[in-house]
Amino acid sequence: MNLVLEIPDELEAELSESFEDLHREMLESIAARAYAKGIFSLEKVRLFLKEESLWHARNVLEDHEVWPGTTAESVEQDLATLDRALK
């Protein structure tokens, strides 16, 4: 899916000055919001952001003040990831 975000020119300059990578900031914000609402698991955040590890995804969530917790789904996904890694 491709999304297009139209930002008024007078606001674009301020945002570009405030955020090193506005595109990445938007993706992280969506991922953090989806995690907070229970839509994404930590693994789905990792996939959405194309992060190499769950630790990187967790750091993104922490940067956005969304504190990852442990759910049954996240434990199952962690076990599946560990199982794949051990094969």
C-alpha positions in Angstrom: 0.0 0.0 0.0 1.2 3.5 -0.8 -0.1 6.5 1.1 0.3 10.1 0.1 0.4 12.7 2.8 -0.1 16.3 1.6 1.5 18.8 3.9 1.0 22.5 3.4 4.2 24.2 2.2 4.3 26.6 5.1 4.3 23.6 7.5 6.6 21.3 5.6 9.7 23.5 6.3 9.0 23.4 10.1 8.5 19.6 10.1 11.6 19.0 8.0 13.7 21.1 10.4 12.3 19.3 13.4 12.6 15.7 12.1 15.7 14.3 10.5 13.6 11.8 8.5 10.0 12.8 8.3 9.0 9.7 6.4 10.5 7.4 9.1 8.9 9.5 11.8 5.5 9.0 10.3 6.0 5.2 10.0 7.2 5.0 13.6 4.2 7.0 14.8 1.8 4.7 13.0 3.5 1.6 14.3 3.5 2.9 17.9 -0.2 3.8 17.7 -1.1 0.4 16.2 0.9 -1.3 19.0 -0.8 0.8 21.7 -4.2 0.0 20.3 -3.4 -3.7 20.3 -3.5 -3.9 16.5 0.2 -4.8 16.1 2.3 -7.1 18.2 6.0 -6.3 18.7 6.8 -8.7 15.8 4.4 -6.9 13.6 6.0 -3.5 14.5 9.3 -5.0 13.6 8.0 -6.2 10.2 6.2 -2.9 9.5 9.3 -0.9 10.2 11.6 -3.4 8.5 13.8 -3.6 11.6 16.4 -6.3 12.0 15.5 -7.4 15.5 12.7 -7.1 18.1 15.1 -5.1 20.2 15.2 -2.4 17.6 11.4 -2.4 17.3 11.1 -2.2 21.1 13.5 0.8 21.1 11.3 2.6 18.6 8.2 2.0 20.8 10.1 3.2 23.8 11.1 6.3 21.9 7.4 7.0 21.3 6.6 6.3 24.9 4.8 3.1 24.2 6.1 0.5 26.6 6.0 -3.0 25.3 4.3 -5.5 27.5 4.1 -9.2 27.3 1.0 -10.7 25.8 0.2 -14.3 25.0 0.5 -13.5 21.3 3.9 -11.9 21.7 5.2 -14.9 23.7 3.9 -17.2 21.0 5.6 -15.2 18.3 8.8 -15.0 20.3 8.8 -18.8 20.7 8.1 -19.2 16.9 11.0 -16.9 16.1 13.3 -18.7 18.5 12.2 -22.1 17.0 13.1 -20.8 13.5 16.4 -19.4 14.7 17.4 -22.7 16.3 16.7 -24.8 13.2 
